[in-house]
Amino acid sequence: MAVNDSALPILARYECASYGLPKHLRLREAFINAIAAGELAVGTKVMGERELSHALGLSLGTTQKGLSRLTDEGFLVRRQGHGTFVGSQRQAISGSWHLRFTRPGSSAELPVYASIVDRCTTQDEGPWSIALGRDLKGYVRITRRLDVGGDFHCASHMHLPASRFSKLLRTARKRLDNINLKQVLAEDFAAPTLQAEGSATVVNLLPDDADLMGVAARGVALQVLITGYSFGQIPITYQRVVVPATDCAMKLDFNPPRSSPQARSREHEAAHLGA
């Protein structure tokens, strides 16, 4: 069977993909790397599922699973009656402080992609109300699913004071997907995160978190609790991240990345006012 030219980069990169990954994730990684390298341009028509399965030596179900995930994530676009095409390249979160992972034996950080699962206002109190202080309007809760390099998923739950950040409920979803929320707070609310502190413990995996991460609801997971502070040491975020059992390493660093000139100017001004 002749192989479509557009499939050649996929075949080559599939062979080079991480052998420790399930086959459908290897296929996903091959597509993402080929798109990132410019080997598959936006709008390129993708080889049919059956032909691609045959060329790769995969079952049709495995190929469909990989392509379906790429479609859900926006890397591929299906056009009824016309086929499947390469979509726009998805951007990983940049400037992350504490959601950084590496595979065994590698120092290269895995890309982390985030997608909104739910956002709402809650009047419930918990560890977040202790960390952030009581807010008469309640708390904005943002739940996101974090895709770590296609290897595994984490659950992220962030609480913020509703009296200050309720606008996040009306912010366009695409503004909050695949972005460090600290960037949104700094740009949209003039509330940069200048400091953070946190702790990590091993906990029993909760069913809701297991469902969000796509793993069996049993066993234990790593729970990371992070409080972020802005000007005047005011707490603005309380985040709970749940990481499933994985052989990847998580870098724990609660120091902010190097500030932009604008952020450094604001920090200097805040320090001057607080002097």
DRENPA-3360 file (N, C-alpha, C; in nm, 2 decimals, always signed):
BEGIN
1 = MAVNDSAL = +0.08/-0.12/+0.00/+0.00/+0.00/+0.00/+0.09/+0.12/+0.00 ~ +0.06/+0.22/-0.09/+0.14/+0.34/-0.10/+0.10/+0.43/+0.02 ~ +0.21/+0.49/+0.08/+0.19/+0.57/+0.20/+0.18/+0.72/+0.16 ~ +0.07/+0.79/+0.20/+0.06/+0.93/+0.17/+0.17/+1.01/+0.23 ~ +0.22/+1.11/+0.15/+0.34/+1.19/+0.20/+0.32/+1.25/+0.33 ~ +0.19/+1.28/+0.37/+0.16/+1.35/+0.49/+0.18/+1.25/+0.61 ~ +0.18/+1.12/+0.58/+0.20/+1.02/+0.69/+0.34/+0.99/+0.72 ~ +0.43/+1.03/+0.63/+0.58/+0.99/+0.64/+0.63/+1.05/+0.77;
9 = PILARYEC = +0.61/+1.18/+0.81/+0.66/+1.22/+0.94/+0.60/+1.15/+1.06 ~ +0.48/+1.11/+1.04/+0.42/+1.03/+1.15/+0.48/+0.90/+1.17 ~ +0.51/+0.83/+1.06/+0.57/+0.70/+1.07/+0.71/+0.71/+1.13 ~ +0.78/+0.81/+1.09/+0.92/+0.82/+1.14/+0.92/+0.86/+1.29 ~ +0.83/+0.95/+1.33/+0.83/+0.99/+1.46/+0.76/+0.89/+1.56 ~ +0.67/+0.81/+1.50/+0.62/+0.70/+1.58/+0.72/+0.60/+1.63 ~ +0.82/+0.57/+1.53/+0.92/+0.48/+1.57/+1.02/+0.54/+1.67 ~ +1.03/+0.67/+1.68/+1.12/+0.74/+1.77/+1.05/+0.78/+1.90;
17 = ASYGLPKH = +0.92/+0.76/+1.91/+0.84/+0.80/+2.03/+0.88/+0.71/+2.14 ~ +0.85/+0.75/+2.26/+0.88/+0.68/+2.38/+0.82/+0.54/+2.39 ~ +0.90/+0.44/+2.39/+0.84/+0.30/+2.39/+0.77/+0.27/+2.52 ~ +0.79/+0.35/+2.63/+0.72/+0.32/+2.75/+0.58/+0.36/+2.75 ~ +0.54/+0.44/+2.65/+0.40/+0.49/+2.64/+0.31/+0.39/+2.57 ~ +0.18/+0.39/+2.61/+0.09/+0.30/+2.53/+0.09/+0.35/+2.39 ~ +0.05/+0.26/+2.30/+0.06/+0.29/+2.15/-0.02/+0.41/+2.11 ~ -0.14/+0.43/+2.17/-0.22/+0.54/+2.12/-0.15/+0.67/+2.17;
25 = LRLREAFI = -0.08/+0.67/+2.28/-0.01/+0.79/+2.32/+0.12/+0.81/+2.24 ~ +0.18/+0.70/+2.20/+0.30/+0.72/+2.11/+0.25/+0.78/+1.97 ~ +0.13/+0.74/+1.93/+0.08/+0.80/+1.80/+0.05/+0.95/+1.83 ~ -0.01/+0.98/+1.94/-0.03/+1.12/+1.98/+0.10/+1.20/+1.98 ~ +0.20/+1.15/+2.05/+0.33/+1.22/+2.06/+0.39/+1.24/+1.92 ~ +0.37/+1.14/+1.83/+0.43/+1.15/+1.70/+0.36/+1.27/+1.62 ~ +0.23/+1.28/+1.63/+0.16/+1.39/+1.57/+0.20/+1.52/+1.62 ~ +0.21/+1.54/+1.76/+0.24/+1.66/+1.82/+0.38/+1.71/+1.78;
33 = NAIAAGEL = +0.47/+1.61/+1.79/+0.61/+1.65/+1.75/+0.63/+1.69/+1.61 ~ +0.55/+1.62/+1.52/+0.56/+1.65/+1.38/+0.50/+1.79/+1.35 ~ +0.39/+1.82/+1.42/+0.33/+1.96/+1.40/+0.42/+2.06/+1.46 ~ +0.48/+2.04/+1.58/+0.57/+2.14/+1.64/+0.69/+2.16/+1.55 ~ +0.74/+2.06/+1.48/+0.86/+2.07/+1.40/+0.83/+2.13/+1.26 ~ +0.70/+2.16/+1.23/+0.66/+2.21/+1.10/+0.66/+2.11/+0.99 ~ +0.66/+1.98/+1.03/+0.66/+1.88/+0.93/+0.51/+1.85/+0.88 ~ +0.42/+1.89/+0.96/+0.28/+1.89/+0.92/+0.22/+2.03/+0.93;
41 = AVGTKVMG = +0.19/+2.09/+0.82/+0.14/+2.23/+0.83/-0.01/+2.23/+0.86 ~ -0.05/+2.34/+0.92/-0.20/+2.35/+0.95/-0.28/+2.34/+0.82 ~ -0.38/+2.26/+0.82/-0.46/+2.24/+0.71/-0.43/+2.11/+0.63 ~ -0.32/+2.05/+0.66/-0.28/+1.92/+0.59/-0.38/+1.81/+0.62 ~ -0.42/+1.75/+0.51/-0.52/+1.64/+0.53/-0.44/+1.51/+0.58 ~ -0.50/+1.45/+0.68/-0.44/+1.33/+0.74/-0.49/+1.20/+0.68 ~ -0.40/+1.11/+0.66/-0.43/+0.98/+0.61/-0.55/+0.91/+0.68 ~ -0.63/+0.84/+0.61/-0.75/+0.78/+0.67/-0.71/+0.68/+0.78;
49 = ERELSHAL = -0.80/+0.66/+0.88/-0.77/+0.58/+0.99/-0.73/+0.44/+0.96 ~ -0.80/+0.38/+0.87/-0.76/+0.24/+0.83/-0.63/+0.23/+0.76 ~ -0.60/+0.33/+0.67/-0.47/+0.33/+0.60/-0.36/+0.36/+0.70 ~ -0.38/+0.45/+0.79/-0.28/+0.48/+0.89/-0.26/+0.36/+0.99 ~ -0.36/+0.29/+1.02/-0.35/+0.18/+1.11/-0.26/+0.07/+1.04 ~ -0.29/+0.05/+0.91/-0.21/-0.05/+0.84/-0.07/-0.01/+0.83 ~ -0.04/+0.12/+0.80/+0.10/+0.16/+0.78/+0.18/+0.15/+0.91 ~ +0.11/+0.18/+1.02/+0.18/+0.17/+1.15/+0.18/+0.03/+1.22;
57 = GLSLGTTQ = +0.10/-0.05/+1.16/+0.09/-0.19/+1.23/+0.01/-0.18/+1.36 ~ -0.09/-0.09/+1.36/-0.17/-0.08/+1.48/-0.31/-0.13/+1.46 ~ -0.38/-0.16/+1.56/-0.52/-0.19/+1.55/-0.60/-0.07/+1.52 ~ -0.72/-0.08/+1.45/-0.80/+0.03/+1.42/-0.84/+0.11/+1.54 ~ -0.88/+0.03/+1.65/-0.92/+0.09/+1.77/-0.81/+0.18/+1.84 ~ -0.69/+0.13/+1.83/-0.58/+0.21/+1.89/-0.56/+0.34/+1.81 ~ -0.56/+0.33/+1.68/-0.55/+0.45/+1.60/-0.66/+0.55/+1.62 ~ -0.78/+0.50/+1.63/-0.90/+0.58/+1.65/-0.89/+0.65/+1.79;
65 = KGLSRLTD = -0.84/+0.58/+1.89/-0.82/+0.64/+2.02/-0.72/+0.75/+2.02 ~ -0.61/+0.73/+1.95/-0.51/+0.84/+1.94/-0.56/+0.96/+1.87 ~ -0.62/+0.94/+1.75/-0.67/+1.05/+1.67/-0.79/+1.12/+1.74 ~ -0.87/+1.05/+1.81/-0.98/+1.11/+1.88/-0.93/+1.20/+1.99 ~ -0.83/+1.16/+2.06/-0.77/+1.25/+2.16/-0.71/+1.37/+2.10 ~ -0.64/+1.36/+1.99/-0.58/+1.47/+1.92/-0.69/+1.57/+1.87 ~ -0.80/+1.51/+1.83/-0.91/+1.60/+1.79/-0.97/+1.67/+1.91 ~ -0.99/+1.61/+2.02/-1.04/+1.67/+2.14/-0.95/+1.79/+2.19;
73 = EGFLVRRQ = -0.82/+1.77/+2.16/-0.72/+1.87/+2.21/-0.70/+1.98/+2.11 ~ -0.76/+1.97/+1.99/-0.75/+2.07/+1.89/-0.63/+2.06/+1.79 ~ -0.55/+1.95/+1.81/-0.44/+1.93/+1.71/-0.49/+1.89/+1.58 ~ -0.61/+1.81/+1.57/-0.67/+1.77/+1.45/-0.81/+1.82/+1.45 ~ -0.86/+1.84/+1.32/-1.00/+1.89/+1.30/-1.07/+1.80/+1.20 ~ -1.18/+1.75/+1.24/-1.26/+1.66/+1.15/-1.36/+1.74/+1.07 ~ -1.37/+1.73/+0.94/-1.46/+1.80/+0.86/-1.55/+1.69/+0.79 ~ -1.68/+1.70/+0.83/-1.78/+1.60/+0.78/-1.78/+1.59/+0.63;
81 = GHGTFVGS = -1.75/+1.47/+0.59/-1.75/+1.44/+0.44/-1.62/+1.47/+0.37 ~ -1.53/+1.53/+0.44/-1.40/+1.57/+0.38/-1.28/+1.50/+0.44 ~ -1.29/+1.46/+0.57/-1.17/+1.39/+0.63/-1.12/+1.47/+0.75 ~ -1.00/+1.43/+0.79/-0.94/+1.49/+0.91/-0.82/+1.57/+0.87 ~ -0.80/+1.69/+0.93/-0.70/+1.79/+0.89/-0.62/+1.83/+1.02 ~ -0.50/+1.88/+0.99/-0.42/+1.93/+1.10/-0.47/+2.06/+1.14 ~ -0.49/+2.08/+1.28/-0.54/+2.20/+1.33/-0.43/+2.29/+1.37 ~ -0.46/+2.39/+1.45/-0.35/+2.48/+1.50/-0.27/+2.41/+1.61;
89 = QRQAISGS = -0.15/+2.45/+1.63/-0.06/+2.39/+1.73/-0.10/+2.43/+1.87 ~ -0.12/+2.33/+1.96/-0.16/+2.36/+2.09/-0.04/+2.41/+2.17 ~ -0.06/+2.51/+2.26/+0.05/+2.57/+2.33/+0.05/+2.51/+2.48 ~ +0.17/+2.47/+2.52/+0.18/+2.43/+2.66/+0.19/+2.54/+2.76 ~ +0.16/+2.52/+2.88/+0.17/+2.62/+2.98/+0.32/+2.67/+2.99 ~ +0.34/+2.80/+3.00/+0.47/+2.85/+3.01/+0.49/+2.92/+3.15 ~ +0.61/+2.92/+3.20/+0.64/+3.00/+3.32/+0.58/+2.93/+3.44 ~ +0.57/+2.80/+3.44/+0.51/+2.73/+3.56/+0.61/+2.73/+3.67;
97 = WHLRFTRP = +0.57/+2.74/+3.79/+0.66/+2.74/+3.91/+0.68/+2.60/+3.96 ~ +0.56/+2.53/+3.98/+0.57/+2.40/+4.05/+0.50/+2.29/+3.98 ~ +0.46/+2.30/+3.86/+0.40/+2.19/+3.78/+0.50/+2.16/+3.67 ~ +0.62/+2.11/+3.71/+0.72/+2.08/+3.62/+0.77/+1.93/+3.64 ~ +0.77/+1.86/+3.53/+0.80/+1.71/+3.54/+0.90/+1.67/+3.44 ~ +0.98/+1.57/+3.48/+1.08/+1.51/+3.39/+1.06/+1.36/+3.39 ~ +1.10/+1.30/+3.27/+1.10/+1.15/+3.27/+1.22/+1.10/+3.33 ~ +1.22/+0.97/+3.37/+1.34/+0.92/+3.43/+1.46/+0.93/+3.34;
105 = GSSAELPV = +1.58/+0.97/+3.39/+1.70/+0.98/+3.32/+1.70/+1.10/+3.22 ~ +1.61/+1.19/+3.23/+1.60/+1.31/+3.14/+1.59/+1.44/+3.23 ~ +1.65/+1.54/+3.18/+1.64/+1.67/+3.25/+1.54/+1.76/+3.18 ~ +1.49/+1.72/+3.06/+1.40/+1.80/+2.98/+1.26/+1.80/+3.04 ~ +1.20/+1.91/+3.06/+1.07/+1.92/+3.13/+0.96/+1.89/+3.03 ~ +0.87/+1.81/+3.07/+0.76/+1.77/+2.99/+0.66/+1.89/+2.97 ~ +0.60/+1.90/+2.85/+0.50/+2.01/+2.83/+0.38/+1.97/+2.91 ~ +0.31/+2.08/+2.97/+0.19/+2.06/+3.05/+0.08/+2.14/+2.98;
113 = YASIVDRC = -0.03/+2.07/+2.95/-0.15/+2.13/+2.89/-0.26/+2.13/+2.99 ~ -0.33/+2.24/+2.99/-0.44/+2.25/+3.09/-0.57/+2.28/+3.02 ~ -0.68/+2.21/+3.07/-0.81/+2.24/+3.01/-0.91/+2.26/+3.13 ~ -1.00/+2.35/+3.11/-1.10/+2.38/+3.21/-1.20/+2.27/+3.22 ~ -1.23/+2.22/+3.34/-1.33/+2.12/+3.35/-1.46/+2.18/+3.42 ~ -1.44/+2.27/+3.51/-1.55/+2.34/+3.58/-1.50/+2.47/+3.64 ~ -1.59/+2.56/+3.65/-1.56/+2.69/+3.73/-1.69/+2.74/+3.79 ~ -1.69/+2.78/+3.91/-1.81/+2.82/+3.98/-1.78/+2.90/+4.10;
121 = TTQDEGPW = -1.88/+2.96/+4.16/-1.86/+3.02/+4.29/-1.91/+2.93/+4.40 ~ -1.84/+2.92/+4.51/-1.88/+2.83/+4.62/-1.88/+2.91/+4.75 ~ -1.97/+2.88/+4.83/-1.98/+2.93/+4.97/-1.92/+2.84/+5.07 ~ -1.88/+2.72/+5.02/-1.82/+2.62/+5.11/-1.69/+2.67/+5.17 ~ -1.67/+2.63/+5.29/-1.54/+2.66/+5.36/-1.46/+2.54/+5.37 ~ -1.33/+2.56/+5.38/-1.23/+2.45/+5.39/-1.09/+2.50/+5.41 ~ -0.99/+2.43/+5.37/-0.86/+2.48/+5.38/-0.83/+2.61/+5.31 ~ -0.90/+2.63/+5.20/-0.89/+2.75/+5.12/-0.93/+2.87/+5.20;
129 = SIALGRDL = -1.04/+2.86/+5.27/-1.09/+2.97/+5.35/-1.00/+3.01/+5.46 ~ -0.93/+2.91/+5.52/-0.83/+2.93/+5.62/-0.71/+3.01/+5.56 ~ -0.67/+2.96/+5.44/-0.55/+3.02/+5.37/-0.58/+3.16/+5.32 ~ -0.70/+3.18/+5.26/-0.73/+3.30/+5.19/-0.80/+3.40/+5.28 ~ -0.86/+3.35/+5.39/-0.94/+3.44/+5.47/-1.09/+3.43/+5.43 ~ -1.18/+3.47/+5.52/-1.32/+3.46/+5.49/-1.36/+3.57/+5.39 ~ -1.44/+3.53/+5.29/-1.49/+3.63/+5.19/-1.64/+3.62/+5.18 ~ -1.71/+3.73/+5.21/-1.85/+3.73/+5.21/-1.92/+3.68/+5.08;
137 = KGYVRITR = -1.85/+3.70/+4.97/-1.90/+3.66/+4.84/-1.87/+3.52/+4.80 ~ -1.79/+3.45/+4.89/-1.75/+3.31/+4.86/-1.62/+3.31/+4.79 ~ -1.60/+3.20/+4.71/-1.48/+3.17/+4.65/-1.50/+3.13/+4.50 ~ -1.42/+3.17/+4.41/-1.42/+3.12/+4.28/-1.34/+2.99/+4.28 ~ -1.40/+2.89/+4.23/-1.33/+2.76/+4.22/-1.31/+2.72/+4.07 ~ -1.19/+2.69/+4.04/-1.16/+2.66/+3.90/-1.09/+2.52/+3.90 ~ -1.16/+2.42/+3.83/-1.10/+2.29/+3.82/-1.05/+2.27/+3.68 ~ -0.93/+2.22/+3.68/-0.86/+2.20/+3.55/-0.80/+2.06/+3.54;
145 = RLDVGGDF = -0.80/+2.00/+3.42/-0.73/+1.87/+3.40/-0.60/+1.90/+3.33 ~ -0.49/+1.86/+3.39/-0.36/+1.88/+3.34/-0.30/+1.76/+3.27 ~ -0.27/+1.78/+3.14/-0.21/+1.67/+3.06/-0.06/+1.69/+3.07 ~ +0.01/+1.60/+3.13/+0.16/+1.61/+3.14/+0.23/+1.53/+3.03 ~ +0.26/+1.59/+2.92/+0.34/+1.53/+2.81/+0.27/+1.41/+2.75 ~ +0.14/+1.39/+2.77/+0.08/+1.27/+2.72/+0.10/+1.15/+2.81 ~ +0.18/+1.16/+2.92/+0.22/+1.05/+3.00/+0.11/+1.02/+3.10 ~ +0.06/+1.12/+3.16/-0.04/+1.11/+3.27/-0.12/+1.24/+3.29;
153 = HCASHMHL = -0.22/+1.24/+3.37/-0.30/+1.36/+3.40/-0.30/+1.39/+3.55 ~ -0.31/+1.52/+3.58/-0.32/+1.56/+3.72/-0.45/+1.63/+3.73 ~ -0.50/+1.64/+3.85/-0.62/+1.72/+3.88/-0.58/+1.85/+3.95 ~ -0.63/+1.96/+3.91/-0.60/+2.09/+3.97/-0.73/+2.16/+4.02 ~ -0.73/+2.20/+4.14/-0.85/+2.27/+4.20/-0.79/+2.40/+4.26 ~ -0.83/+2.52/+4.21/-0.79/+2.64/+4.26/-0.90/+2.72/+4.31 ~ -0.88/+2.78/+4.43/-0.98/+2.87/+4.49/-0.92/+3.01/+4.50 ~ -1.01/+3.11/+4.47/-0.97/+3.25/+4.48/-1.08/+3.33/+4.55;
161 = PASRFSKL = -1.06/+3.44/+4.61/-1.16/+3.52/+4.67/-1.26/+3.58/+4.57 ~ -1.39/+3.55/+4.58/-1.48/+3.59/+4.48/-1.50/+3.74/+4.47 ~ -1.48/+3.81/+4.58/-1.50/+3.95/+4.59/-1.40/+4.02/+4.49 ~ -1.29/+3.96/+4.46/-1.19/+4.02/+4.38/-1.18/+3.96/+4.24 ~ -1.21/+3.83/+4.23/-1.18/+3.75/+4.11/-1.31/+3.69/+4.04 ~ -1.43/+3.74/+4.07/-1.55/+3.68/+4.01/-1.55/+3.69/+3.86 ~ -1.48/+3.79/+3.81/-1.47/+3.81/+3.66/-1.42/+3.68/+3.59 ~ -1.35/+3.60/+3.66/-1.29/+3.48/+3.60/-1.40/+3.39/+3.55;
169 = LRTARKRL = -1.52/+3.40/+3.61/-1.63/+3.31/+3.57/-1.69/+3.36/+3.44 ~ -1.66/+3.48/+3.40/-1.71/+3.53/+3.27/-1.60/+3.54/+3.16 ~ -1.48/+3.51/+3.20/-1.36/+3.52/+3.11/-1.38/+3.40/+3.01 ~ -1.35/+3.43/+2.88/-1.36/+3.33/+2.78/-1.28/+3.21/+2.81 ~ -1.33/+3.09/+2.79/-1.26/+2.97/+2.82/-1.13/+2.96/+2.76 ~ -1.11/+3.00/+2.63/-0.99/+2.99/+2.56/-0.88/+3.07/+2.63 ~ -0.92/+3.17/+2.70/-0.83/+3.26/+2.78/-0.77/+3.18/+2.89 ~ -0.84/+3.08/+2.95/-0.79/+3.01/+3.06/-0.73/+2.88/+3.04;
177 = DNINLKQV = -0.75/+2.82/+2.92/-0.70/+2.69/+2.88/-0.55/+2.71/+2.84 ~ -0.47/+2.62/+2.88/-0.32/+2.61/+2.84/-0.25/+2.74/+2.88 ~ -0.28/+2.80/+2.99/-0.21/+2.92/+3.04/-0.19/+2.91/+3.19 ~ -0.08/+2.97/+3.23/-0.05/+2.97/+3.37/-0.15/+3.08/+3.43 ~ -0.24/+3.03/+3.52/-0.34/+3.13/+3.57/-0.28/+3.25/+3.64 ~ -0.16/+3.23/+3.69/-0.09/+3.34/+3.75/-0.07/+3.46/+3.65 ~ -0.05/+3.42/+3.53/-0.04/+3.52/+3.42/-0.17/+3.60/+3.40 ~ -0.28/+3.53/+3.41/-0.41/+3.59/+3.39/-0.44/+3.69/+3.51;
185 = LAEDFAAP = -0.40/+3.64/+3.63/-0.43/+3.73/+3.75/-0.34/+3.86/+3.74 ~ -0.22/+3.84/+3.69/-0.13/+3.96/+3.68/-0.18/+4.06/+3.57 ~ -0.22/+4.00/+3.45/-0.26/+4.08/+3.34/-0.40/+4.14/+3.35 ~ -0.49/+4.06/+3.40/-0.63/+4.10/+3.40/-0.68/+4.17/+3.53 ~ -0.60/+4.14/+3.64/-0.65/+4.19/+3.77/-0.54/+4.27/+3.85 ~ -0.42/+4.29/+3.78/-0.31/+4.36/+3.84/-0.28/+4.29/+3.98 ~ -0.28/+4.16/+3.98/-0.25/+4.08/+4.10/-0.15/+3.98/+4.07 ~ -0.02/+4.02/+4.05/+0.09/+3.92/+4.03/+0.11/+3.84/+4.15;
193 = TLQAEGSA = +0.15/+3.71/+4.13/+0.19/+3.63/+4.24/+0.33/+3.65/+4.26 ~ +0.37/+3.70/+4.37/+0.51/+3.74/+4.40/+0.58/+3.64/+4.49 ~ +0.50/+3.55/+4.56/+0.55/+3.45/+4.65/+0.46/+3.34/+4.66 ~ +0.51/+3.22/+4.68/+0.42/+3.10/+4.71/+0.48/+3.01/+4.81 ~ +0.40/+2.94/+4.88/+0.45/+2.84/+4.97/+0.36/+2.72/+4.96 ~ +0.41/+2.60/+4.99/+0.33/+2.48/+4.98/+0.38/+2.36/+5.05 ~ +0.31/+2.26/+5.04/+0.35/+2.13/+5.10/+0.30/+2.02/+5.02 ~ +0.36/+1.90/+5.04/+0.32/+1.78/+4.96/+0.30/+1.66/+5.06;
201 = TVVNLLPD = +0.19/+1.59/+5.04/+0.17/+1.47/+5.12/+0.11/+1.36/+5.03 ~ +0.12/+1.24/+5.08/+0.07/+1.13/+5.01/-0.07/+1.10/+5.07 ~ -0.17/+1.09/+4.99/-0.31/+1.08/+5.03/-0.38/+0.97/+4.96 ~ -0.49/+0.92/+5.01/-0.57/+0.82/+4.94/-0.64/+0.89/+4.83 ~ -0.65/+0.83/+4.71/-0.70/+0.89/+4.59/-0.85/+0.90/+4.60 ~ -0.91/+1.02/+4.59/-1.05/+1.04/+4.59/-1.11/+1.00/+4.46 ~ -1.24/+0.95/+4.46/-1.30/+0.91/+4.33/-1.31/+1.02/+4.23 ~ -1.35/+1.14/+4.27/-1.36/+1.25/+4.18/-1.23/+1.29/+4.11;
209 = DADLMGVA = -1.12/+1.28/+4.19/-0.99/+1.31/+4.13/-0.95/+1.20/+4.04 ~ -0.98/+1.08/+4.08/-0.94/+0.96/+3.99/-1.01/+0.97/+3.86 ~ -1.14/+1.01/+3.86/-1.21/+1.02/+3.74/-1.16/+1.13/+3.65 ~ -1.12/+1.24/+3.71/-1.06/+1.35/+3.64/-0.93/+1.32/+3.57 ~ -0.85/+1.23/+3.64/-0.72/+1.19/+3.59/-0.72/+1.07/+3.50 ~ -0.84/+1.00/+3.50/-0.85/+0.89/+3.41/-0.78/+0.76/+3.47 ~ -0.78/+0.75/+3.60/-0.71/+0.64/+3.66/-0.81/+0.56/+3.75 ~ -0.77/+0.44/+3.80/-0.86/+0.37/+3.88/-0.87/+0.44/+4.02;
217 = ARGVALQV = -0.99/+0.43/+4.08/-1.02/+0.50/+4.20/-0.97/+0.41/+4.32 ~ -0.85/+0.39/+4.33/-0.79/+0.32/+4.44/-0.64/+0.36/+4.45 ~ -0.59/+0.32/+4.57/-0.45/+0.35/+4.59/-0.43/+0.49/+4.64 ~ -0.30/+0.54/+4.62/-0.27/+0.67/+4.68/-0.22/+0.76/+4.57 ~ -0.21/+0.89/+4.60/-0.16/+0.99/+4.51/-0.08/+1.10/+4.58 ~ +0.00/+1.18/+4.51/+0.07/+1.29/+4.58/-0.02/+1.41/+4.57 ~ -0.05/+1.47/+4.69/-0.13/+1.60/+4.69/-0.04/+1.71/+4.73 ~ -0.04/+1.81/+4.64/+0.04/+1.93/+4.66/-0.05/+2.05/+4.69;
225 = LITGYSFG = -0.03/+2.12/+4.80/-0.11/+2.23/+4.84/-0.03/+2.36/+4.83 ~ -0.08/+2.46/+4.75/+0.00/+2.58/+4.72/-0.08/+2.70/+4.75 ~ -0.02/+2.80/+4.83/-0.09/+2.92/+4.85/+0.00/+3.03/+4.78 ~ -0.06/+3.11/+4.70/+0.01/+3.22/+4.63/-0.02/+3.36/+4.69 ~ +0.08/+3.44/+4.70/+0.06/+3.57/+4.76/+0.10/+3.68/+4.66 ~ +0.03/+3.80/+4.68/+0.05/+3.91/+4.59/+0.11/+4.02/+4.68 ~ +0.09/+4.15/+4.63/+0.14/+4.26/+4.70/+0.10/+4.26/+4.85 ~ +0.19/+4.31/+4.94/+0.15/+4.32/+5.08/+0.13/+4.18/+5.15;
233 = QIPITYQR = +0.19/+4.08/+5.09/+0.17/+3.94/+5.14/+0.03/+3.90/+5.15 ~ -0.06/+3.95/+5.06/-0.20/+3.92/+5.06/-0.22/+3.78/+4.99 ~ -0.28/+3.68/+5.05/-0.30/+3.56/+4.98/-0.41/+3.57/+4.88 ~ -0.39/+3.52/+4.75/-0.49/+3.54/+4.65/-0.53/+3.41/+4.59 ~ -0.45/+3.30/+4.60/-0.48/+3.17/+4.55/-0.45/+3.06/+4.64 ~ -0.54/+2.96/+4.64/-0.51/+2.83/+4.71/-0.54/+2.72/+4.61 ~ -0.44/+2.64/+4.58/-0.44/+2.54/+4.48/-0.41/+2.40/+4.54 ~ -0.49/+2.31/+4.50/-0.47/+2.17/+4.53/-0.44/+2.09/+4.41;
241 = VVVPATDC = -0.33/+2.03/+4.39/-0.29/+1.96/+4.27/-0.27/+1.81/+4.31 ~ -0.33/+1.72/+4.24/-0.32/+1.58/+4.27/-0.25/+1.51/+4.16 ~ -0.14/+1.44/+4.19/-0.05/+1.38/+4.10/-0.06/+1.23/+4.11 ~ -0.10/+1.15/+4.01/-0.11/+1.01/+4.02/+0.03/+0.94/+4.04 ~ +0.03/+0.81/+4.07/+0.16/+0.74/+4.08/+0.22/+0.74/+3.94 ~ +0.35/+0.78/+3.93/+0.42/+0.79/+3.81/+0.57/+0.78/+3.83 ~ +0.64/+0.73/+3.73/+0.79/+0.73/+3.75/+0.85/+0.86/+3.71 ~ +0.77/+0.96/+3.67/+0.83/+1.09/+3.64/+0.86/+1.16/+3.76;
249 = AMKLDFNP = +0.96/+1.25/+3.76/+0.99/+1.33/+3.88/+0.92/+1.47/+3.87 ~ +0.88/+1.52/+3.98/+0.82/+1.65/+3.99/+0.92/+1.75/+4.05 ~ +0.95/+1.85/+3.99/+1.04/+1.96/+4.04/+0.95/+2.05/+4.13 ~ +1.00/+2.06/+4.26/+0.93/+2.14/+4.35/+1.01/+2.27/+4.37 ~ +0.96/+2.38/+4.32/+1.02/+2.51/+4.33/+0.91/+2.61/+4.35 ~ +0.91/+2.68/+4.47/+0.81/+2.78/+4.49/+0.85/+2.92/+4.47 ~ +0.97/+2.93/+4.41/+1.02/+3.07/+4.38/+0.96/+3.11/+4.24 ~ +0.93/+3.24/+4.22/+0.88/+3.28/+4.09/+0.99/+3.28/+3.99;
257 = PRSSPQAR = +0.95/+3.25/+3.86/+1.05/+3.26/+3.75/+1.09/+3.41/+3.74 ~ +1.20/+3.43/+3.67/+1.25/+3.57/+3.65/+1.14/+3.66/+3.61 ~ +1.12/+3.77/+3.68/+1.02/+3.86/+3.65/+1.04/+3.94/+3.52 ~ +0.93/+3.98/+3.46/+0.94/+4.07/+3.35/+0.98/+4.21/+3.40 ~ +1.02/+4.30/+3.31/+1.05/+4.44/+3.35/+0.93/+4.51/+3.42 ~ +0.81/+4.48/+3.37/+0.69/+4.54/+3.42/+0.67/+4.49/+3.56 ~ +0.68/+4.36/+3.58/+0.66/+4.30/+3.71/+0.76/+4.34/+3.81 ~ +0.89/+4.36/+3.77/+0.99/+4.41/+3.86/+0.97/+4.55/+3.90;
265 = SREHEAAH = +0.91/+4.63/+3.81/+0.88/+4.77/+3.84/+0.77/+4.77/+3.95 ~ +0.66/+4.68/+3.93/+0.56/+4.68/+4.03/+0.61/+4.63/+4.17 ~ +0.70/+4.53/+4.16/+0.75/+4.48/+4.29/+0.83/+4.58/+4.36 ~ +0.91/+4.66/+4.28/+0.99/+4.77/+4.34/+0.90/+4.87/+4.41 ~ +0.79/+4.91/+4.33/+0.69/+5.01/+4.39/+0.63/+4.96/+4.51 ~ +0.59/+4.83/+4.51/+0.52/+4.77/+4.63/+0.62/+4.77/+4.75 ~ +0.75/+4.74/+4.72/+0.85/+4.73/+4.83/+0.87/+4.87/+4.89 ~ +0.86/+4.97/+4.80/+0.88/+5.11/+4.84/+0.77/+5.16/+4.93;
273 = LGA = +0.65/+5.12/+4.89/+0.53/+5.17/+4.96/+0.52/+5.10/+5.10 ~ +0.58/+4.98/+5.10/+0.57/+4.90/+5.23/+0.69/+4.93/+5.32 ~ +0.78/+5.01/+5.27/+0.90/+5.04/+5.35/+0.87/+5.12/+5.47;
% end
